């Protein structure tokens, strides 16, 4: 099940940002090898068929207030999803770390005469769902509503008030600050989180991406209601926003809704593009932590949104460690040597260069040899690239999982929001898959060599200092009994 889930979500996250069902295996003694082989053959045959894809007829326009809108009609269900995206992520904190996140968290705590409880009750009575979030590049506000105007009209009115006129009540501000501070205390007991925080500081130095979106225990208590109001006034405006709409709406209805939402926002200016970070310097940091396991992170700055090498990097990463079971890293580190339960690699392109990262957790006594093995595998992959067989398999798996990125309206509205925010072509999703299928081994190899350097890694480990053990000898897969053999 983990392999299927990793396969499905890896492409969805790459396509700008949910689950796959898996029937239980029959464990009775009546299971025969012939029936198992039949099922495997059926799956193999299924994987050769082209998946059914959903045509995305995306339309784009600007409201009279200047807000970009991306819309796709989806009349299958009597509801719609709306996502309002602002260039108002933590990269705009300007040393008031956590300001963007706290502003986002406070939006539905009050507006006009309504408090948080009344807002939640009104959305519930209308059958609508509201949510908000803040990330490094952006802040998002989302609404899911039934398309019946009797329900959608008041839901949209309340949504617009929350987006444009939050009251930032003092009592709620104190409560949410306390919740954040409690979270920071909890993070101190999580070695993986500590390693991640240290990694981003080492990667980005003085760049805005260096700090976590939520801020920290020193910055959050100092944030004031006035700062939240100023941040909202500066960044939550019609000229710094994008609207994505997907659902049971006509084009005329979508234009009416987007006009109302946009008109309710204050006028302003678009935020500046996040500055390019300096190239990271190779380093190794250890965080002492009393645990039986050691968390190991390896990363370097790699790629930003819209880079023409991204399809090749994505496909190459699927082979290296992004595709779950069957990847180079999983085969060598888990399957052959049993050093970890799971090891994964990933790319996080953002408005400015995002990181390529490898994440693994292993027994503390094997941390040194595990780290060295991972570095050797990465170095070999960058030097030699993938094989033709690996590339063909990765293409087939990516093509098979791609329809999941357009399987629901909520998935599509997320894609549209990111396409609009990062100024990608409306055909980006289909273009991406076509680009993947055209790639050669040479293309993938060249992209990895252009963007990654095994001598430029930032490495962070978190765990205890203990006596180390030697690297276990590899065990070839052919030496291990199959599931059918173990039952006989």
N, C-alpha and C positions, 0 to 999 in steps of 0.2 A: 504494500500500500504506500509506503514511503516513496518508493521509486516512482510510482504513478503520480503521487502528489507533487514531487519535485519536478517531474517532467512537465506537468500542466502549469504550475505556477512560474517556472523559470521563463517561459516565453511571455507570459502575461506581464511580468515585471519588466522584461526587456521591451515590450511594446508600449512602454511609457508608464508604467506604474511601479470555483475558485476551488472548487474541490472536485475530486473525481471519485465516483463510487467504485467500490471493489468488492465483489462477492467473497464470502468466507471460503477458505479452502476446505474441501471435504476430507476429514481426517479419519474416516471409518476404515476398517480393515478391508472393506470391499473395493477400495480404490485399486485399480489395476493399472499397470504401466501403459497398456494399450489405450485406455481412455484418457490418460494424462497426455500421451503423445497426440491423440486426436485434438484435445483442447489446445495444445501448443501449436499444432499445425493450423488450426482455425485462426488463432491469434496472428500467426505469421502471415496467413493469407489476407486477413483483415488489414494488416499494416501496409500492404501493398496497394490498397485502394486509395484513390484520392479522397480526402475528407470533404464533407459537404460544408461549404463556406457560406457565410451570410454577407450579402451585398450591402455595403455601407454607402448609402446615398446621402452624403453630408453636404449641407448648404451653409454658406457663410455670408454674413453681412455685418454692418456696424449700426448701432442705435444712433438716434439723433444726438445723444450725449457723448458718442465716441467710443462706446464699449463694443469690442469684437464679440460676435455671437456665432457659435457653431451648433447646428441643429440637425437631428436625424429623426424622421417620423418612424414610429414603431407602434402600430395600432393593435398589435396582438393582445395586449392587456390594457384595461381602462385606467392607466396611471402614467405618470411621467416622472423623470428624474431631472433635477436642475442642479447644476454646480456652478457656483460663483467663485472665481479664482482671482486672487490679488497677488501682485508682486510684493508680498509683505511677510516673507519668512524671516527666520532668525539672522539671515545675512544682512538684514536692515537694522539689527539691534544697536549697532554703533556703540559697543562696549557696555550697554545696559543689558547684559546677557539675560535672556529669558523674557524680554519685553514683548516680542512678537507672539511667543507662545502664551503668555499670560493674557495678552489682549484677546487672542482667539478664544481662550478658555472662558473669558468673561462675557462674551457676546450675548449669550442667552441667559445671563443672570438677571437681566432686567432691561426694560425699555419702556419709556413713558411711565404710566402708572402700574405696569405689570411687573411682578417679581418672577423669579425663576420657576417657582411652583405653578404659578398661573400660566406662564408660557408653555410649560410642559403639558399642563392639563388641556389647554386650547388645541395644541397640536394633536394630542391623543383623541380628543373629541372629534376632530376633523379627519381622523384616520391618516394623519400625515406624520412624517418622520423628519426631524431636523438633526443635523450634525455639523461639527466644525473641526478643523485641525490646522496645525501649523508645522511647517517643515523648514528646511534650510532655504529653499528658494521661494516658497509660496505659502499663503494661507488660503484655505478653502472653506466655503460654507455650502452645505448641501441640503436639498429638500426633496423628499419623495412624497407625492400627493396623488390622490385619485383625480382623474381628469374631469369629473363632473364639476362644472363651474360653481355650483352651490357649495362645494367643498374646497375646490382649488382656489377660488377667489379670496376667501378669508385666510387660507393658509399662506398664499403668496403675499398678502398684505402684512401678515405678522412676520413672515420671513424678511420682507423688505425693511420693516422697522428695526428688526434685530440687526440686520446688516448695516443700516445707515444711522441708527439712533440708539446705540446701547448706552445704558445709564451708568455702568460700572459701579454698582452699589458698594459702599465701604465694607459692609459686613461680609458680603460674598468675596470681596478681594482678600480679606483676612483669612477666610476659610480656605480658599483655593491656595493661598500662599502656604498655609499649614500643611495642606495635602501634598504640595510639591516638596516641602521640606522633609516630610515623612518619607516620601519617595527617595529623596537623596540619601537619607539614612539607610534605607533598605538597600540601595545600590552599593553601599560600602561592604555588604555581605555577599556581593555577587562578583566573583573574580573576572568573569567574562565581560561584565559591564565596565569594570575598572580598566580592563585591558583596552576596550573599545574607546573609552574616553581619552586614555593616554595616547592611543594610536592616532586619533584625529588631531590632537595637539601637535604631535611630532610631524604628521604629514603636512599640516597647513600653517604651522607657526603663527604669524600675526594675521593671517587671512580670516575673514568672517566665518568660514566653514570650520575653523578649528574648535569652536566652542559648541557644546550640545544645544539643541534648540530649546530645551527646557531651562537653560541656565544652570546655576549651581547654588550651593548653600550660602555663598557670600553675596551673590548678585541679586537673588530674588527678594530677600527681605528689604532691600533698599528701594525697590521699585515702587513708584507712587501712582495714585489714581490720575494725577495730572499727566504723568508720562504716558499712561495708557490712552488717555483722551487725545493727547498730541499725536501719538503714533497712529491712532485710528484716523484722525483728521488728515494726516499726511498721506497715508497709504491706502485707506479704504475709500477710494474715490472712483468715479466712473471711468476716468482716463487711465487708471491703473488696474483695470479689471478685465476679465474675460468671462463670458457666459457660455455654458454648454447645456443643451437641452436634448433629451431623448425621451420619446414616449408617444402616447396616444394624443397627438396634437396635429392640427393642420398647420401649414406654413403661416397662415394669417394669425392663428392663435399663438404660435411660437413668437411671432413678431410683436404681438400685443403684450405678451408676458415679459419678453426681454425689454421692451420699452418701459414698462412700469417699474421693473426692478432697477434698470439703469437710471431712470429719471429720479428715483428716490435717493440715489447716492449723491453725495456732494461732488462738485466739480474739483478738479485738481490736475496734477501732472503725473505722467508715468514715471515710475522709479527707474533709477539708473541700473544698467546691466551690472551684475556682480563682477568685480575685477578678476583678472586672471591671477591665479596663485603662482608663487615662485616654485620652481622645481624642488621637490623634496630632497633632502640629504639622507643618505643611508645611515641607519642607526639601529641600535639594539637596546631595548629597555626591559628590565625585569622588575615585576611587582611582587614582593614577598607576600604570600597569602597561605594561611594554614589549611590546606586541603589535600585530598588524595590525588586529585587531578590537576594538571596544568593546562591552562588555556593558552593557545598559541595563535597569534595573528601576524600575517605578513601582508604588506600592502605597498603600493606606490601610486602616485597620481597617474591617470591613464587617459581619460577621454571625456569630452563634454558632449552635451546633446547636439545632434546635427552633424557630428563628425562623419565624413564619408567612409571612414574605416570601421564605424561601429558594427555594421552587419558582420564583417569578417571577424572582428574581435568577439562579438557575441557567439558566433558559431564555433570559433576556436575555443572559447571558454566552456561551451557545452561539452566539448570533448575532454577538456582538461579536468574540470571539476564542477561545472554548473548543471549537469544533467542528472544528478543523483547516482544510482547504481550503474556500473558499467563505464564510468569515467576513468581516466588515467589515475587520478589521485585516489579514488575509492578502491580501484583494483589493487594498486600497489601498497597503499597504507593500511586499508582495512582488510581486504579479502586475502591478500597474500601474507600479511605480517600480523594482523590482528591488533594493530596499535591503537585503533579508535573505533567508536561506533559509527562515526560519520565524519567526512571531511568535504568541504565545499569551497568553491571559488566563485567570485561574482564581480560584475562590473556595475558601478553606480554612476552613470553619466548625469551631470547636473548642468546648470547654466554656465558655470565655470567647471574646469576639469574635475571629474569625480574619481574616486579610487577604484583600482583593481585590488581585490582582497582575497586571501585564503584564510580559512578559519578551521581550526582543528583542536580537539581536546583529547588528552591522552594521560596515561598513568604518569605521575610525577617522576618516577624512576626512569621513564623512557622518553622524557621530554627532549633531551639533547639529541638523541639519535632520530627521533621523529622529526624535529626541526631540520636536521641536516638532510634527511631523506626527502622531505618536501622541497627544500631548496634545490637539491640535485634533480628532482623530477621537473621542477619548473625550468631550471637551466637547460635541461635536455630538450624540453618542449619548445622553448624559445629558439634554441639552436637548430632544431631539426624539423619542427612542425608536426602536424598530424599525418596519419596515413590516409590513403584513398578510401580504405574501408571505414575508418573512423569518420571521415568526412561524409560519406554516403549515409551512414547510420544516423549521424547528427542531423542531416538535412531531412531525412524521413521522419525522425522523431519531432523535429520542430514543425514540420508541415502538418503532422498529425495533431499536435497540441494547439496549433494556431487558432482553430475555430473557437476554442474556449475563451479567447480574449474578446470575442464578440457574442458570447453565449447569453448574455443578459443585458438589460438596459443599464444596470448599475455599472457593469464592466465597460460598456461602450461610452457612457458619460464620462467615466474616468479617462478613457483614451482621448475623447474629444477635448476634455479640459487640458490635458497635457499637450496635445497637438496645438491647441490655440495658444497656450502659455509660452511654449518654446518655438512658436512660429514655424511649425513644420507643415509640409504640404498636406492638403486634405486627403491625398491618396497614400499617405505615409504607411499605413498598416499593410496595404496590398503591395506597395513598393518594397517594403522591408522583406516580405516573404519572397518576392521575385528576386531581390538582390541576393538573398541567402542561397537560393537554388542555383544561381549563376556562379557562385564562388568556387574557386579551385583550391587545391592544397597550397599552391604557390601564393595565392591571394591571402589566405589565412596566415601562412607563415610570415609573409612580408609585413602584414599588419601587426602581428605580435612583436616582430623585431623593431618596428617603428615606435611602438608605444610602451614596451616593457623592457626593463633591463634588470637581470637577476642580481647585479651588483649595486642596485639603487633601492633596495628594499628597506622599508621601515618595519622592524620586527619588535613586537611586544609580547612578553610572556607573563602570565600571572599564576603563581603556584608556590609550593615550598621548595627550599633548597635542600635537596637530598642526594644521596649517593646514586650515581647513574648506572644503568645496566646496558649491556651491549645490544646492538640491533639484532632482533630475531631473524633467523634464516627464513627466506620466503618459502611459502607452500604453494605450489601450483594448483590451480583450480581443479585440474584433472585428478588430483590425488584425493579430493574431497568427495564423499558419497553424495549422490543426488537425493532429493526429497523422496523420490519413489524407492530408491535403493535402501534408504534408512527404514522403510516400513516393512522390509522383507528380511 
